[in-house]
Amino acid sequence: MHNDNGDTAMLEVRNLVKEFGGLRAVDGVSFKLTRGNITGLVGPNGAGKSTLFNTIAGFHRPTSGSIEFLGRAIGGLPPHQIFKHGLVRTFQIPRPFAAMTVLENTMLVPTDQSGEYFWNNWFRRSAVRAEERACRERAREILTFVGLEKLSGEFASNLSGGQQKLLELARVLMSDPSLILLDEPGAGVNPTLLVTIMDKLQELNQRGITFLIIEHNMDLIMRLCNPVLVMANGRLILEAPPDVVRKDPQVLEAYLGGVPA
């Protein structure tokens, strides 16, 4: 597990700005994520949500401001270093390899495995085999947890949209994350699998994983998330419990076009 420093603020973003040329996509955003919460991030298209995610995860370098994770300054660090600290954005796990099985895709995630160094396959074969067995066992346990164990031998290309989301979640879990940035877990998922995904996220949260979720499905946000952050035009306009967000005039205007959810 990753080291915690005992503070309640797991992630702290202060006056974060990200500009692209003359466009200020993230405009002075500040917030704290409390350990153990499922926090929602909502807003209209173009509000800056994905840019905020990508800047936190290291895919964009901040123009100004600071980002701290577990007390460490991570603003501007490359994605792989942030990933190793235990902060994972869903697409940091590469898209599944279509011609590989579900199990093989899940086993690909752990980094610095002995077998990645070709000389170990010659000189340390027993260690490599033991590590691979442990990795396979962990992958099977995680696939059982997300409900894909019966599809472990199936090619990833044959999975439905919802099953692909569950595979993505399984691959994220192989990295032993402390904080997961989830980008639209409900997109393209049928209602039955959406309930499964929501149940798994709640169970993982109860096991100690913290989440920040971008989602357009307001029912998912209202059922899973507290608090909810609302962005519009690159700025954070509200941070509140879901029942307050649902009724807030700024949110109805900016995000829902003035129509109650």
Summary of the structure (lengths in Angstrom):
residues: 261
radius of gyration: 19.3
end to end distance: 39.0
largest distance: 66.6
contacts: 837
relative contact order: 0.17
helix: 42%
strand: 25%
